[in-house]
Every structure is written in C-alpha cells, then in structure tokens.
Amino acid sequence: MGRKGSGVEVRETSIRLAFVLEGQPVKRTLYINGKPAAPTAGNIKYAHRLALEVRERIRAGTFTLGEYFPAGGESGQALTVAAWLDTWLGTQRLEASTLAGYRSAIRFWKGTSTDGGSSTIGALPLRMLKHSQILTALAARPDLTGKTINNYSSVLREALELAVIEKTLVSNPAAAVPRYKHQRPPPDPFTRDEAEAIVAELHARAPEPVANMVEWWMFTGVRTGEAFGLRWPNVDLASSYVQVSESIVRGVAKASTKTDEARHVHLNSRALLALQRQRKHTQIAGEHVWLDPRYGSAWNEERAFRRSYWTPALSRLGIRYRRPYNMRHTYATLMLMAGMTPAFCAQQLGHSVEIFLRTYAKWLNGGQDRLEMQRLETALSSQILPWEKPSGTAT
C-alpha cells in the first residue's frame, strides 16, 4: 500500500490514484503505455510524483480528468506542448523582429519548420515532457549553430516557466538545458576600394535614388532599419547632421531606434552630397528620404533591396558577397583608420563605448601598432651590436 494520505494505492497488479475533485472522492487506475502500471518501485515513485501534480493542478483549477486518465472515457484532451507554446506566445508583447524570432523557435519545437529535421515534441502532452526529450530534439539537429540553439531553448524555457507559475507544471523541464558556446563572427567590412567600387557601380547602373542611398549609408554606418526610416524633418543640411530616431524593421515603422535612444549623426562630405542630390527626388514630399524608386514608397525590408540592386552589383563587380549591414562595419573601420577617437565613433554608430571597443579592437590598434613598432625599430637601429660589425671593417 502507499503511504497514508499520499493519494497512492498500491494494489497487487496495479497502482491507483485517489484524490478529491469538486468535492467528490475519485479513484483512477494509473496507466502507462495503455496498460495498468505494474507496482514496481519505479512506477510507485512516479505515481507519488503524479499524485502531487494532480493535487497542485486541482488547487490551481487547471486539472482535467481526461488529460490524466483518458482510459476512463472522459472527454478532456491532453494539453500538448504545441498548444501551450501558442498560448504562451499570445501573452507576449513583442516588437515585430523579436516576434519573428519567437515564431521561428516555436515552429521548431512544434515540428512545423520547413528547413527539415524539426523537433517532434510538439504533439507530446505538456505534463509528459521530459528534459531528455528536449536534449534529444536539439541533438537531432547538428546543423544548428550554438546561437540558434540558445535562442530556441530560451523561448521554450520561458514558455514552460509560465506553465509552472500557473501550476500547469510542477517543474520546468527546460530549466537545466545548457547554453551552447558560440563565437560571434567578427566584423567583415568592405575595403575602401571595394566600397568605392560599389558606390560607383550603383551610380552607373542603378536609379540615382538607390545610388544616393548606398553612398549615404556607406559613409554614415547607420543600421539598416535606421536608413530606411530616415525622414526629411530629421535632416539638417545646414548643420550637416541627421537625427536618427526612427526605423523600419520588417515592414513596421518604429518611432525609436534599436537602442531606444535618438542620436545625431554628423555628415561627412560624401554623405552630405548624397543627401543634397536626393533632395529633388523626395524632399518635396517631406517624408521618407529613401524610397524604392520602383514604387515610390518607403523601403519595407532589406530583402527587396538586396535582390533588386545590392546582390547584382556585387556580382557584377566580383566582390565577395556581404550583406548591406556590413556597410556599418565599413564606416566604423574607416573612422578608426582615420584616427578618430573611439568615443566619438561609438556615439555616431549608436554603440556603447564598451561594445564598440570590443567589436572593432582589431582596427582600433592596427595603424597605431605599426607606428609604435616603427619607433622601436628606429631606436634599435641606432645601436651597433657587438657581433655585427659595419661592412668593410677588418677582422
């Protein structure tokens, strides 16, 4: 027999759970894989955990008899992992870009991804989900990067934590999923010659508004959404700066930047000339500076720009493909190689100084390192070593 008051009754060939539901005593035989659970030590231990879970869910008002004891003929259906993920997502207030990432993670866990080899835990009853099943689902996708795995795991962990808070689960089976190591790829800027070639190619082959945008983008280093979201009221040509305070991300206009902080970006001569050339195309409308010339509307997403103009230009030039965001890295490295202070560069890009230094350390010290080494070489060359005699000296 089970411990008195535990709600577990151990019988000769089965195990029965006893509990009170809506004021009435209920007893149900425990089934495992469609058969009455034999009274083994492992099954009895499992029964005690299940009895505790049942009492917790009855107390929380989330218990359904059919979910736990479908063999009894009740009409309730088990709450699946997939259904709970949908429920959890509906509670979130997210930016469009973040929401897209969460949906991608949920498609993976639900087993509805279109990239092949998706997870198979979505159809499992939520309360039956085990830590090992989560790890197995991840291990089945060796093609996923550490960063992607961490993103997917984070979404599942948060969703299951809500289930714990609401007493739907006793514990979170994703809580101990380890974080996978991943190395952030280093910046991959265009060289100055590549940057100039891209700008020249677009001026020669693309509509002028597109060429103007790329030249301005290349020599300001703003984020993609910030470029698309720039409006004429935020441009001050007389003072040679623009206020970056809006963006367009995945087709959604936002009255903020990625960091939720507006900033003044000072315009060098190249960026200023690009804006001046653009005035005749869009300033009279007084809204967005950069429009898709095919439709006369603001750029909603990077993909359309890449497909129509960016990728073909790089292909014609024979330049190794890098996405438009790398114009940001290009401008950062141009500023550093020109000797500008890191604090000013970070402010222009909308970075913290710490992030800027960590991201661009390679270019921060490159030119200065060579100068410092040259100073040392000059000092060393003024000394004649005892074992090195000037040429022509008698031995």
C-alpha positions in Angstrom: 0.0 0.0 0.0 1.1 3.6 -0.5 1.8 6.0 2.3 -1.4 7.1 4.1 -2.6 10.4 2.7 -0.3 10.3 -0.3 -3.2 9.6 -2.7 -1.4 6.4 -4.0 -2.9 3.0 -3.5 -0.6 0.1 -4.4 -2.5 -3.0 -5.4 -1.5 -6.5 -6.3 -1.1 -5.9 -10.1 -1.7 -2.1 -10.4 -1.5 1.3 -8.9 -4.4 3.5 -8.2 -4.5 7.3 -7.5 -7.1 8.7 -5.1 -8.0 12.4 -4.9 -10.9 14.8 -4.3 -12.3 16.6 -7.4 -15.1 19.2 -7.0 -15.9 17.8 -3.5 -16.2 14.2 -4.6 -13.7 11.4 -4.0 -12.2 10.0 -7.2 -10.1 6.9 -7.7 -8.4 6.1 -11.0 -6.0 3.3 -12.1 -2.7 4.6 -13.4 -2.0 3.5 -16.9 1.4 3.6 -18.7 1.6 3.0 -22.4 -2.0 1.9 -22.4 -1.7 -0.7 -19.7 -2.2 -0.7 -16.0 1.0 0.3 -14.3 2.6 -2.6 -12.5 3.5 -1.9 -8.9 7.3 -1.7 -9.4 9.5 0.6 -7.3 9.9 3.0 -10.3 6.2 3.1 -11.1 5.3 3.7 -7.5 7.8 6.6 -7.3 6.3 8.0 -10.5 2.8 7.6 -9.0 3.7 9.7 -6.0 5.0 12.5 -8.2 1.9 12.3 -10.3 -0.4 12.4 -7.3 1.3 15.6 -6.1 1.0 17.1 -9.6 -2.7 16.3 -9.7 -3.4 17.9 -6.3 -1.4 21.0 -7.4 -3.4 21.3 -10.6 -6.7 20.8 -8.8 -5.8 23.5 -6.4 -4.9 25.8 -9.3 -8.0 25.0 -11.3 -6.2 23.6 -14.3 -6.8 19.9 -13.9 -8.9 17.9 -16.4 -9.6 14.3 -15.7 -9.4 13.1 -19.3 -5.9 14.6 -19.6 -4.5 12.3 -16.9 -6.8 9.3 -17.2 -8.0 9.0 -20.8 -8.7 5.3 -20.4 -11.6 6.3 -18.1 -13.6 7.6 -21.1 -13.6 11.3 -20.0 -13.8 13.9 -22.8 -11.0 16.1 -21.7 -7.9 16.3 -24.0 -4.3 16.5 -23.1 -2.7 19.9 -23.3 0.1 19.5 -25.8 3.4 21.3 -25.9 2.4 22.9 -29.2 -0.9 24.2 -27.8 0.9 25.6 -24.7 3.5 27.4 -26.9 0.7 29.1 -28.8 -1.0 30.1 -25.6 2.3 31.5 -24.2 3.1 33.4 -27.4 -0.3 35.1 -27.1 0.7 36.6 -23.8 3.8 38.3 -25.1 4.1 42.0 -26.2 6.9 41.9 -28.7 8.5 44.0 -31.5 8.0 42.6 -35.0 11.6 41.5 -35.3 11.5 39.7 -31.9 8.1 38.1 -32.7 9.5 36.7 -35.9 12.4 35.0 -34.0 10.0 33.6 -31.4 7.7 32.2 -34.1 10.7 30.5 -35.7 11.6 28.9 -32.4 8.1 27.7 -31.8 7.9 26.2 -35.3 11.0 24.2 -34.4 9.6 22.9 -31.1 6.2 22.2 -32.7 7.8 20.3 -35.5 6.5 22.5 -38.3 9.7 24.1 -39.5 10.3 23.9 -43.3 14.1 23.6 -43.1 14.0 19.8 -42.5 14.6 17.7 -39.4 12.4 19.6 -37.0 11.6 18.7 -33.4 9.0 16.1 -32.6 8.0 17.2 -29.1 5.1 19.4 -30.1 2.5 16.6 -30.0 3.5 15.4 -26.6 1.2 16.1 -23.6 2.8 19.1 -21.8 2.9 17.4 -18.5 4.7 14.4 -20.0 7.6 16.4 -21.5 11.0 15.4 -20.2 14.3 17.1 -20.1 15.9 14.3 -22.0 13.4 14.7 -24.8 14.3 18.4 -25.2 18.0 17.5 -25.4 17.3 14.7 -27.9 15.4 17.2 -30.1 18.3 19.5 -30.1 20.9 16.8 -30.7 19.0 15.7 -33.8 19.9 19.0 -35.4 23.7 19.2 -35.5 23.4 21.8 -38.3 22.0 24.4 -35.8 24.5 27.0 -34.5 25.1 27.4 -30.8 23.4 30.8 -31.0 20.3 29.4 -32.7 20.1 26.6 -30.1 20.3 29.1 -27.3 17.6 31.2 -28.8 15.3 28.2 -29.3 15.9 27.0 -25.8 15.3 30.4 -24.3 11.8 30.6 -25.9 10.9 27.1 -24.6 12.3 27.8 -21.2 10.2 31.0 -20.8 7.0 29.3 -22.1 7.4 26.4 -19.7 8.2 28.8 -16.8 4.7 30.3 -17.3 3.2 26.8 -17.1 5.0 26.4 -13.7 3.7 29.7 -12.4 0.2 28.8 -13.4 0.6 25.3 -11.7 0.1 23.6 -15.0 3.6 22.0 -14.5 5.2 21.2 -11.2 8.7 21.9 -12.6 10.3 23.3 -15.8 11.9 20.5 -17.8 13.8 23.1 -19.9 15.3 24.9 -16.9 18.6 23.0 -17.0 19.1 22.9 -20.8 22.8 24.1 -21.1 23.8 27.2 -23.0 25.8 26.2 -26.0 29.1 28.1 -26.8 29.1 30.1 -29.9 31.6 32.6 -31.3 30.2 35.8 -32.7 31.6 36.3 -36.2 34.0 39.2 -36.4 33.1 42.3 -38.5 33.7 41.8 -42.2 33.9 45.3 -43.7 34.5 46.2 -47.3 37.9 47.7 -48.1 37.9 51.3 -49.1 38.5 50.2 -52.8 35.5 47.8 -52.6 33.3 50.5 -51.0 34.1 53.0 -53.7 33.6 50.4 -56.5 30.1 49.5 -55.1 29.1 53.1 -55.0 30.4 53.8 -58.5 28.7 50.7 -59.9 25.3 51.7 -58.5 25.7 55.3 -59.8 26.4 53.8 -63.2 23.8 51.1 -63.3 21.0 51.8 -60.7 18.5 54.6 -60.4 20.1 57.6 -58.8 17.9 57.4 -55.5 19.4 53.9 -54.9 22.9 55.0 -55.6 22.4 58.1 -53.3 21.1 55.9 -50.5 24.0 53.4 -50.7 26.6 56.2 -50.8 25.0 57.9 -47.8 24.7 54.5 -46.0 28.3 53.6 -46.7 29.5 56.8 -45.2 27.3 57.1 -42.2 27.2 53.5 -41.0 23.6 53.6 -39.7 21.7 50.4 -39.1 19.5 49.0 -42.0 16.2 50.0 -40.3 17.6 53.4 -39.4 18.5 54.1 -43.1 15.0 53.0 -44.3 13.3 55.0 -41.6 15.1 58.4 -42.1 12.7 61.2 -42.8 13.4 64.7 -44.1 12.2 66.5 -40.9 15.2 64.8 -39.2 17.7 66.1 -41.7 19.6 69.3 -41.1 21.7 70.0 -44.2 22.8 73.5 -42.9 24.4 72.0 -39.8 25.5 68.8 -41.6 23.8 66.2 -39.4 20.8 64.0 -39.2 18.8 62.9 -36.2 18.4 59.1 -36.1 15.3 58.5 -34.1 13.1 56.2 -36.2 13.4 53.0 -38.0 11.6 50.5 -40.2 12.0 46.9 -39.2 10.3 44.0 -41.1 8.0 46.5 -42.7 6.9 48.0 -39.4 7.7 51.7 -38.7 9.0 52.4 -35.2 9.4 55.7 -33.5 12.6 54.6 -32.0 16.0 53.0 -32.8 17.3 49.6 -31.8 18.7 51.0 -28.5 15.6 53.3 -28.0 17.9 56.3 -28.0 17.9 59.1 -30.6 21.3 60.4 -31.7 22.8 63.0 -34.0 24.9 61.6 -36.8 27.3 64.1 -38.3 27.6 64.1 -42.0 30.9 64.0 -43.8 31.2 65.5 -47.3 30.3 62.2 -49.1 27.1 61.7 -47.0 26.2 65.3 -47.3 26.5 65.4 -51.1 24.4 62.2 -51.4 21.6 63.9 -49.4 21.8 67.0 -51.5 21.4 65.0 -54.7 18.5 63.2 -53.2 16.5 66.4 -52.4 15.0 66.6 -55.9 13.7 63.1 -55.6 11.9 63.0 -52.3 12.2 66.2 -50.2 9.2 67.9 -51.7 7.0 65.2 -50.2 8.6 65.9 -46.8 8.5 62.3 -45.6 11.0 59.5 -46.1 14.3 60.3 -47.6 15.0 57.0 -49.2 12.2 55.5 -51.3 12.1 52.4 -53.5 12.1 54.1 -57.0 10.0 51.3 -58.5 7.0 52.0 -56.3 7.7 55.4 -54.8 7.2 54.0 -51.3 9.5 53.6 -48.3 11.7 50.5 -48.2 9.9 48.0 -46.1 12.5 45.3 -45.9 16.1 44.6 -46.8 15.4 41.6 -49.0 13.8 43.6 -51.8 16.8 46.0 -51.9 19.3 43.1 -51.9 17.5 41.2 -54.6 17.0 44.1 -57.0 20.2 46.1 -56.5 22.7 45.1 -53.9 23.4 41.5 -54.9 23.5 42.1 -58.6 26.0 45.0 -58.1 28.4 42.9 -56.0 28.1 40.0 -58.5 29.0 42.2 -61.5 32.0 43.6 -59.6 33.2 40.2 -58.5 33.2 41.3 -54.9 32.7 38.6 -52.2 29.1 38.9 -51.0 28.4 40.6 -47.7 25.0 41.8 -46.6 24.3 45.6 -46.6 24.7 45.7 -42.8 28.4 45.4 -43.5 28.4 49.0 -44.7 28.1 49.8 -41.0 31.3 47.9 -40.2 33.0 49.6 -43.2 32.3 53.1 -41.9 33.4 52.1 -38.4 36.7 50.9 -39.6 37.2 53.9 -41.9 36.7 56.2 -39.0 39.2 54.3 -36.8 41.8 54.1 -39.6 41.4 57.9 -40.0 42.5 58.3 -36.3 39.1 59.4 -34.9 38.5 58.8 -31.2 36.6 55.6 -30.3 34.2 57.5 -28.1 33.1 59.7 -31.0 32.9 56.7 -33.3 30.8 54.8 -30.9 28.4 57.7 -30.5 28.0 58.0 -34.2 27.1 54.4 -34.6 24.8 54.3 -31.5 27.0 51.9 -29.6 28.3 52.0 -26.1 32.0 52.6 -26.0 32.5 49.2 -24.4 30.7 47.4 -27.2 32.5 49.5 -29.9 35.9 48.7 -28.5 35.2 45.0 -28.2 33.8 44.8 -31.7 36.4 46.9 -33.5 39.6 46.3 -31.4 41.4 44.9 -34.4 41.1 48.2 -36.3 41.5 50.4 -33.3 45.1 49.5 -32.8 46.2 48.4 -36.3 47.7 51.6 -37.6 49.0 52.8 -34.2 50.6 49.4 -33.6 52.7 49.8 -36.7 53.7 53.3 -35.8 54.8 52.3 -32.3 56.8 49.4 -33.7 58.5 51.7 -36.1 59.5 53.9 -33.3 61.1 51.0 -31.5 62.9 49.9 -34.7 64.3 53.3 -35.1 65.7 53.2 -31.6 67.1 49.7 -32.1 68.8 50.5 -35.5 70.8 53.3 -33.8 72.8 50.7 -31.8 75.6 48.6 -33.2 75.6 45.2 -31.8 79.0 43.8 -30.8 78.6 40.7 -33.0 77.6 42.8 -36.0 80.4 45.0 -37.5 79.9 47.5 -40.2 80.7 46.2 -43.7 84.3 46.6 -44.8 85.7 46.5 -41.2 88.8 44.4 -40.8 88.5 41.4 -38.6 
